[in-house]
Amino acid sequence: AHVLDFATAIRKADWRGGYQLELRCDAVSALSDTALSALIETGCRQINMGIEKGHIAQLERIRKRLTPQVTIDACKRLTKTPIRSAGTFILGGPGESVDDLSRTVEFAVSLPLDFAHFNPLAIYPGTALFDEVFGPTSTVSWLELCLDLDLAPRGDILWRSTNVPLQKTLQLI
């Protein structure tokens, strides 16, 4: 219903440009044929999906309520349309090995995606991972952590572990 309302608003505005959407894989799979057609007709050219990982244990660890099969279904659904599919993936995280990161890359390559974006795991305040690594957000200055070039070489605090050095993660990206 929200997608149809969105498409109706675009039609009413008489806007004729192309656009991209950010949607969850399960939302792509759940789109009705009518909603998908409305997106195409109103100029949707690409759907970006946060796929994140290629293995169920890590998806569960980051509380991503998806499975690899849901991702596969969503990607296949988009191949039947003129809409490009893009996936974002996160490399690195608690308990991950180099093999786990490689499996995520292999999973991404196996999907019928037009684009795949790989990012290192960033640690943000307000998340369980931030609290686990640095303690409660109220006791730590996130800004100071972000300004530390060792912790945040790209402006975000990046995950690193003894299992997978940050340089290896960045190399895989």
N, C-alpha and C positions, 0 to 999 in steps of 0.2 A: 504494500500500500504506500509506503514512504517513497519507494522508487517511482511509482506511478505519479504520485503528487509532485515529485521533483521534475519528472518529464513534462507534466502539465504546466508547471511554472515556467519551464524553459520555452515551451510553445507559446504561452501567453505573453512572454517577454519578447517574442519574435526574434530571439537570439539565434544566430546561425553559425556560431563557431564550433570548433571541436573542443573536447574536454576529456580529462581523465578522472577516474574515481578510485578511491581507496576503499576496498571492501574485503571483508574476511572471506576465506575460502568457503566456509559453510554458507555464507550469505549468497555467494555466487551460485553455489549448487541449489540453493533454495529459491532463486529467482524464477518466477513464472515465465513462460514463453512470452506472454504479453509484456511483462516488465522488461525483459531482455530486448524485445523488439522496440519498445519505447526508448530505451537507452540508445540503441543503434540509430533510430530515426531522429533523435534530438542531438546527435553528434558525439556520442561517447566513442572515443577512439582507443582507449586503453583502460584496463582495470589492473590496479596494483594490489597485490595480495601479500600480507605479512605471513609468510610461510614459516620462517625462522629456522627450523631444524628438520633434519631428515630422519630422525629416529624418535620413537615414542617416549623413551625414558627421559630424554632431554626436553621434549615438549611438555611432559608432565612436570618436570623440575621447574620450568619457567611458567607454569600454570597456563599454558596455551592449550585451550580445549579443542584441539584439532588432532587428527590422525593423518599419517601420510596418505591413506586412502581417500580421505575427504579432499586433500590437496590435489591428488591425481584426478579425481572426479571433476573438480572445479576447473582445472586446466583443460581437461578434455572437452568440457562443456564450451569453453571459450573458443576452442579450435574450430567449432562449427559455426562461428560468427565472424564478422569482419573486425571484431574488437581484439586488439593486441592484449596479450597477457604478460604481466610482469610480476616477478616474485622477489621479495626481500628475504634475505637469510642472515642469521646471526651466527658468527663463528666464535666459539669460546664459551666457557661457563663452568660452574662447579662440577667436578667429577669428569669432565670431558677429557678425552685423550686425543692425540693427533689423529688416530684412526677414526674417532667420532667426527672430528672436523672434516676429514676426508670423505666420510660417508655422507655428510650433509652436502658437500660439493658434488659428489657423485649423484645424489638424489636430485639436486637442482638440474644437473646436466641431463638427467633422464626424463625430465618433465618437458612437455610441449610448450615451453615458455618462449616468448619473443625477447624478453630481457630478464636477466637475473642480477640482482644487486646484493653484494656481500658486504657485511659490516662486522666489525669486532663488537663483542658484547660491551655495551656502555652501562655504567652503574649510576642510577639516578636516585636522588633523595626521595623518600616516600615509598620506596620499594623494599620488600623483604630482603633482597640481596644487599642493598645499601646498608640496612641495619645489621645484617650478618657480617659484613666486611668492616664497617666503620663505627657501628654503634648507632643508637637512636639519632635521627636527623636533627633533633633539637640540641644535641651536644656537639655537633660537628659543623664547621663552616664549609658548605658545598662550594662556595665561590673560591675559597682558599685552596681546596682540593683541585678544582678545575684549573687553577693558575699554576699548579705544580706540574712542570713539564715532564717529570718522570711518571707521574700518575696519569696525566692527561696530555699526551703528546699531540693529540689532534683536537684539543679543546674539550673533549669528554673524558671522564674517568673510565679507563679501559680495563677490562678483566684481564688478569694474568694469574698464572699458577705455576707451581713447580713442575706439573705434568706437561704443560704447554706454554713455553715462553711466549711473551707478546710478539716477539719478532717472527716466530713460526706462524702465529695466527695471521699477522699482517702479510706474510709471504703467501699463505694460502688464499688470502683475499685477492 
